[in-house]
């Protein structure tokens, strides 16, 4: 979907394109669970870092490019998300 949105001439002026998908909503819902004292800039950075870990394109990259079976690809993406969350919590 993200590749289609990026290449479709009809959406070239739509910014951000992630607003046309559900991943922004999924990420926002997850970030609601962060401690309230995590600064806005840290939340925004984490939200942006999580974007590529959601959706079918993330599975395609980890199965095709990393040559992982789907279950391992999902485990890897979950681990990457956990590392980003832990880094955010440790860095503020």
C-alpha positions as CSV (number, residue, x, y, z in Angstrom):
1,X,0.0,0.0,0.0
2,X,2.8,2.4,0.9
3,X,4.6,1.7,-2.3
4,X,1.4,2.3,-4.3
5,X,0.8,5.5,-2.4
6,X,4.4,6.6,-3.1
7,X,4.2,5.9,-6.8
8,X,0.6,6.9,-7.6
9,X,0.7,10.3,-9.4
10,X,-2.7,11.1,-7.9
11,X,-1.2,11.0,-4.4
12,X,2.0,12.9,-5.0
13,X,0.8,16.0,-3.2
14,X,-0.8,14.1,-0.3
15,X,1.4,14.6,2.8
16,X,1.9,12.6,4.9
17,X,0.8,9.6,2.9
18,X,0.7,7.4,6.0
19,X,-2.5,9.3,6.9
20,X,-4.1,7.2,4.1
21,X,-3.3,3.9,5.9
22,X,-4.1,2.5,9.3
23,X,-0.6,2.3,10.7
24,X,-0.7,5.8,12.1
25,X,-3.7,4.9,14.1
26,X,-2.1,1.7,15.3
27,X,1.0,3.5,16.3
28,X,-0.8,6.3,18.1
29,X,-2.8,3.7,20.1
30,X,0.4,2.0,21.1
31,X,2.1,5.2,22.1
32,X,-0.8,6.0,24.5
33,X,0.7,3.4,26.8
34,X,4.0,5.2,27.2
35,X,4.5,7.0,30.5
36,X,3.0,10.5,30.4
37,X,6.3,12.2,31.0
38,X,7.9,11.0,27.8
39,X,8.5,14.2,25.8
40,X,6.5,14.9,22.7
41,X,9.7,14.9,20.5
42,X,10.6,11.5,21.8
43,X,7.1,10.2,21.1
44,X,7.2,11.7,17.6
45,X,10.6,10.2,16.9
46,X,9.4,6.8,18.1
47,X,6.2,7.0,16.0
48,X,8.3,7.8,12.9
49,X,10.7,5.0,13.6
50,X,7.9,2.5,14.0
51,X,6.2,3.3,10.7
52,X,8.3,0.9,8.5
53,X,7.7,-2.0,11.0
54,X,3.9,-2.1,10.3
55,X,2.1,-3.4,7.3
56,X,2.5,-5.9,4.5
57,X,5.6,-4.1,3.1
58,X,7.5,-4.8,6.4
59,X,6.7,-8.6,6.0
60,X,7.8,-8.5,2.3
61,X,11.1,-6.9,3.2
62,X,11.9,-9.3,6.0
63,X,10.7,-12.4,4.1
64,X,12.2,-11.5,0.7
65,X,15.2,-9.4,1.5
66,X,16.2,-11.0,4.8
67,X,15.1,-14.5,3.6
68,X,13.1,-15.3,6.7
69,X,10.0,-17.4,7.0
70,X,6.9,-15.4,7.9
71,X,6.8,-16.3,11.5
72,X,10.4,-15.3,12.0
73,X,9.9,-12.1,10.1
74,X,7.0,-11.2,12.4
75,X,9.2,-12.0,15.5
76,X,12.0,-9.9,14.1
77,X,9.7,-6.9,13.5
78,X,8.3,-7.2,17.0
79,X,11.8,-7.4,18.4
80,X,12.8,-4.2,16.4
81,X,9.7,-2.4,17.8
82,X,10.6,-3.4,21.4
83,X,14.2,-2.2,20.9
84,X,12.9,1.2,19.7
85,X,10.5,1.5,22.6
86,X,13.2,0.6,25.2
87,X,15.6,3.0,23.6
88,X,13.0,5.8,23.8
89,X,12.3,5.0,27.4
90,X,16.0,4.9,28.3
91,X,16.9,8.1,26.4
92,X,14.6,10.6,28.0
